[in-house]
Amino acid sequence: MEGKVGIIGAGISGLLACKYTLSKGYTPVVFESRSSIGGVWTKTLETTKLQTPKPIFQFSDFPWPSSVVEDFPSHSQVLDYLHIAYEGPPEEEMQAWELWGGAGEPFGSKGKWNLTVNDTHNLSTEVYQVGFVILCVGHYSDVPKIPEFPAGKGPEAFRGKVIHSMEYAAMDFERAAEFIKGKRTTVVGFQKSALDIAMECSAANGALNPCRLLYRTEHWTIPDDHPWGVPLAYLYFNRFAELLVYKPGEGFFLSLLATILSPLKWGFSKFVETYANQKLSLAKFGMVPEQSFHKDISSCLISSMPEEFYDRVEKGSIILKKAPKFSFCKEGIVVDGEASPLESDLVILATGFKGDEKLKDIFVSPTFQNHIIGSPNASIPLFRHCIHPRVPQLAVIGFSESISNLYTSEMRSRWLAEFLDGTFKLPSIKEMEKDAERWDKYLKQYSEKHYRRSCITALHIWYNDQLCKDMGWNPKRKKGFFAELFEPYGPLDYRPIS
């Protein structure tokens, strides 16, 4: 049992965790609720494309094939590429531990995990006992976030149909097209799923039955990753860009340097904002966000705009409507402050998911449930965004976000495999908690109200440096001072160095 590792989830993070634990001689057992591997990529919209430029979204040892020439591959090209209970010491004893798991080891002699698995094919239940668990359940699936409404003013008041984007994405392409055909559709949200669904509704119904897109806040969207001809990676994904940002655990000199260089951070942000505004005519449509581009990218709230989106707004097949608050009535949606309802036949809520609740509900123990999600006033308290200091023999991969979740999950999987193999030991529980607090402070400074997303996009290299140092790797992967400072970092930089 000691060498057996339970991996929950067979999306990108789960597959990477499986690969790297297997490479160290452990026996991974992967559990997946769906009938196929690939995670969220197995149930997407027909028009969904990769949000991250291809060079950043790839495995370190398996580049994209030359046949994929697009910078933002389609969902089909991506797929082609590609309840638990702890049995151990009493809670009082675990609370007194100074080292993770009591001894700081990945496989503890005092405890084990019992995984209760429901087989959906033969309707049977089986319990697996493993020495270590890796949760790769993702952030954006299974538990939809539904807005709360006053009594009698929720979806139950509406005579039409209300679904979540998760249900729409689960339909096959033909069924989805038929489902929206001829319907007066309102889509709620302004992140990638909402934009893609609005485009599909627009294509199906045109200006005769325009799709209304209800949103609460404008966020920055970019037409491509080359603002004014400059690759975005040279502005945000190299070491120089990270010198402009205050970093968790940095010393006085780096903090002072970030202060001195802060005007450049503002300048980079304005550079991208003016490009997006000019290219997409955001001011014309009243879609210029109040917050900076840097704040949105630090919160993982940047989307690439679907082609011809604002052309369809211009032609009337998509109608944008700002609605900080709304409710339902018999005819459709009532925006606060307006007398007339937005008459609809179908409302699709592209309002996100409750990733923290999904993580919490996996555990039987109320203590572990409370530990894993932490305080609602702080980010999820994970050391290296992987390990909770108070939950033994368990790691989480794929929960916190980045510019490329494949890239990040691979680095975390390699780090975790080295830890399981004894390459390094974790610091004390208190030291890990202090490190999580430093990251929480950073997230609140740059992401503000979106800190629970645990986004590391603006500090991806700094974060990878910490993983490399733990593993005994040289964190500097470029050749030469200027290359190290100014060239963008990506997955291929972390290929094994012979």
Secondary structure, DSSP 8 states (H G I E B T S, - for coil): -TTEEEEE--SHHHHHHHHHHHHTT-EEEEE-SSSSSSGGGGS--TT-B-SS-TTTSSBTTB---TT---SS-BHHHHHHH--EEEESS-HHHHHT-SSGGGTS-SS-SS-EEEEEEEETTTTEEEEEEESEEEE---SSSSSB------TTSSGGG-SSEEEEHHHHHHS-HHHHHHHHTT--EEEE--SHHHHHHHHHHHHHHTTTS-EEEEESS---EES-S-GGGS-HHHHHSSHHHHHTS--TT--HHHHHHHHHTHHHHHHHHHHHHHHHHHHHTTTTTT---SS-HHHHHHTT--EE--TTHHHHHHHTSEEEEE-SSEEE-SSEEEETT-SS-EE-SEEEE---B-HHHHHHHTBS-HHHHHHHH--TTS----BTTTB-TTSTTEEE-S-SB-S-HHHHHHHHHHHHHHHHTTS-----HHHHHHHHHHHHHHHHHHTGGGGGG-B-GGGHHHHHHHHHHHHT--S--SSSHHHHHHS---GGGGS---
